[in-house]
């Protein structure tokens, strides 16, 4: 079926994006990728489920995220906390623009990535034990839960850190490699995340994960998939209309 002239006109003239001034906003930042290297980065106010800002790019870059956060500040969006997946450029940009702000690392992301690196059926005792400890992360609801979990991880680290950091020499490449690199990767991520992993316990308005945006992205992609023949520019316009219509319901 051919597209109507009215539909094509709408895609050629996407709506102007608007924002809402607010205080003590709890922002969720995440990016998603489409074909042809199109990346959409969203800044959503979790309190009102409103997308305050968006960016089309080819990736999640420090300079662009820094500029976006500075623009949010200029527009009068006063941020109390930011929840993100811990992508390094995102963290650096947040700390540059908002030094001292509450950064909540996405607990679901840490849980998911650790399980991927530890694998479904880990082979070593250290990996088996760490996978069990990681499994308790989604169950942490109180400060007492947090203290118990950190004690478990600390005991594990005291017992297995030497094993996790064990290295071997590779003569082919003339360099040292970590022998258990996936275990070490999971351990390092957890250590780096812990200081910002449980802020949601201090303030229940702080989202503990980016799941709300992941669900948002999933529905957007499902809707967009029904229009696969759209050009690159029309796909971007379609996404803008989607964001506009979602915001207009708030």
C-alpha positions in Angstrom: 0.0 0.0 0.0 1.3 3.4 -0.9 1.8 6.0 1.8 -0.8 8.8 1.8 0.4 12.3 0.9 -0.8 13.4 4.4 1.4 10.8 6.1 4.4 11.7 4.0 3.9 15.4 4.8 3.8 14.6 8.5 7.2 12.8 8.3 8.7 15.7 6.3 7.7 18.1 9.0 8.3 16.5 12.5 7.0 18.3 15.5 9.1 20.8 17.5 10.3 19.2 20.7 9.4 20.7 24.1 10.6 20.3 27.6 9.2 20.8 31.1 10.9 22.8 33.8 11.1 20.9 37.0 12.9 20.6 40.3 14.5 17.6 41.9 14.1 15.6 38.7 15.3 12.0 38.7 16.6 11.5 35.2 17.2 8.2 33.4 19.8 8.3 30.5 20.1 5.5 28.0 20.8 5.0 24.3 19.6 2.5 21.7 20.8 1.6 18.3 19.0 1.2 15.0 20.3 0.2 11.5 22.6 2.4 9.5 24.5 3.5 12.7 21.6 5.5 14.1 21.8 5.9 17.8 19.0 7.6 19.9 20.0 8.9 23.3 17.1 9.8 25.6 17.0 11.9 28.8 13.7 10.9 30.5 12.3 12.4 33.7 11.3 9.3 35.6 8.9 11.1 38.0 6.6 12.3 35.1 7.7 9.7 32.5 8.5 12.6 30.2 11.4 12.7 27.7 13.1 16.1 28.4 15.7 15.8 25.7 16.8 13.5 22.8 19.8 13.2 20.6 20.4 11.4 17.3 24.0 10.3 16.9 26.2 7.4 15.9 27.0 6.5 19.5 27.1 7.6 23.1 29.9 10.2 23.2 31.2 12.2 26.1 31.2 15.6 24.3 27.6 15.2 23.2 26.2 13.9 26.5 28.1 16.8 28.3 26.4 19.3 25.9 23.0 17.7 26.5 23.3 17.9 30.2 24.5 21.5 30.1 21.4 22.3 27.9 19.1 20.6 30.4 20.6 22.8 33.1 20.1 25.9 31.1 16.5 25.0 30.3 15.7 24.9 34.0 15.6 21.1 34.5 17.0 20.8 38.0 18.3 17.3 38.5 18.6 15.4 41.8 19.8 12.1 40.5 20.7 10.4 37.3 20.4 6.7 36.6 22.5 5.2 33.8 24.2 1.9 32.8 27.7 3.0 33.7 29.0 3.7 30.2 32.3 5.5 30.8 31.6 8.6 28.6 28.2 9.0 30.2 29.7 8.9 33.7 32.5 11.3 32.8 30.0 13.8 31.3 27.7 13.6 34.4 30.6 14.2 36.8 31.8 17.1 34.8 28.5 18.9 34.5 27.0 17.9 37.9 29.9 17.3 40.3 28.6 15.6 43.5 25.2 14.7 42.0 23.7 11.3 42.9 24.6 8.8 40.1 22.7 5.5 40.3 24.3 2.7 38.4 21.7 0.5 36.8 21.5 -2.5 39.1 19.9 -4.6 36.4 22.7 -3.9 34.0 25.3 -4.9 36.5 23.4 -8.1 37.3 22.9 -8.9 33.6 26.5 -8.2 32.5 28.0 -10.1 35.4 25.9 -13.1 34.6 26.9 -12.9 30.9 30.6 -12.8 31.8 30.3 -15.6 34.4 28.4 -17.7 31.9 25.4 -19.9 32.5 27.4 -22.8 33.8 30.7 -21.4 35.3 33.6 -23.9 35.5 35.7 -22.6 38.4 34.7 -22.5 42.1 35.3 -18.7 42.2 33.0 -18.1 39.3 30.3 -20.4 40.7 30.4 -18.6 44.1 30.4 -15.1 42.5 27.5 -16.0 40.3 25.5 -17.0 43.3 26.3 -13.7 45.1 25.4 -11.7 42.0 22.0 -13.5 41.9 21.1 -11.8 45.2 21.5 -8.3 43.7 17.8 -7.9 42.5 16.6 -8.9 45.9 18.2 -6.0 47.8 15.4 -3.9 49.2 16.8 -2.5 52.5 20.1 -1.1 53.9 20.5 -4.3 55.9 20.2 -6.3 52.7 22.9 -4.1 51.2 25.2 -4.6 54.1 24.8 -8.4 54.0 25.5 -8.4 50.3 28.6 -6.2 50.5 29.9 -8.5 53.2 29.4 -11.5 51.0 31.2 -9.9 48.1 34.0 -8.7 50.3 34.6 -12.2 51.7 34.5 -13.6 48.2 37.0 -11.0 47.0 39.4 -11.7 50.0 39.3 -15.4 49.1 39.5 -15.3 45.3 41.1 -11.9 44.2 44.4 -13.6 43.7 42.8 -16.2 41.5 40.8 -13.6 39.5 43.9 -11.5 38.9 46.1 -14.5 37.9 48.1 -13.8 34.8 49.9 -15.9 32.2 52.5 -15.1 29.6 51.6 -15.5 25.9 54.7 -16.1 23.9 52.9 -15.6 20.6 52.0 -12.0 21.4 54.9 -11.4 23.8 52.7 -10.1 26.5 51.0 -11.0 29.8 47.2 -11.9 29.8 44.8 -12.3 32.6 44.1 -16.0 32.8 40.5 -15.6 33.9 39.6 -12.4 32.1 35.9 -12.8 32.2 35.9 -13.4 35.9 38.2 -10.5 36.4 35.9 -8.3 34.1 32.9 -9.1 36.2 34.8 -8.5 39.5 36.1 -5.2 38.3 32.7 -4.0 37.1 31.1 -4.8 40.5 33.9 -3.1 42.5 33.6 0.1 40.4 29.8 0.0 40.6 29.3 -0.6 44.3 29.7 3.1 45.4 26.8 4.1 43.2 24.8 0.9 43.2 22.4 1.4 46.1 21.4 5.1 46.2 17.8 4.0 45.5 17.7 2.7 49.1 18.3 6.3 50.4 15.7 7.9 48.1 12.9 5.7 46.7 12.3 8.3 43.9 15.7 7.4 42.4 15.2 4.6 39.8 17.4 1.7 40.5 17.6 0.7 36.8 17.1 2.0 33.3 14.4 -0.6 32.7 11.8 2.1 32.0 13.7 3.3 29.0 14.6 -0.2 27.8 10.9 -1.0 27.7 10.2 2.4 26.0 12.9 1.5 23.3 11.4 -1.9 22.8 7.9 -0.6 22.0 9.4 2.1 19.8 11.4 -0.5 17.7 8.3 -2.8 17.5 6.3 0.1 16.1 9.0 1.3 13.8 9.5 -2.3 12.4 6.0 -2.0 10.8 7.4 0.7 8.6 10.6 -0.9 7.3 10.6 0.9 4.0 11.1 4.4 5.5 14.1 6.3 4.4 16.8 7.3 6.9 15.4 10.8 7.3 11.8 9.6 7.5 12.8 7.1 10.2 14.2 9.9 12.3 11.0 11.9 11.7 8.9 8.9 12.7 10.9 8.6 16.0 10.4 12.3 16.7 6.6 11.9 16.2 6.7 8.9 18.5 8.5 10.9 21.2 6.1 13.8 20.7 3.0 11.7 21.0 4.3 9.9 24.1 5.1 13.2 25.8 1.7 14.7 24.9 0.0 12.0 27.0 1.8 13.2 30.1 
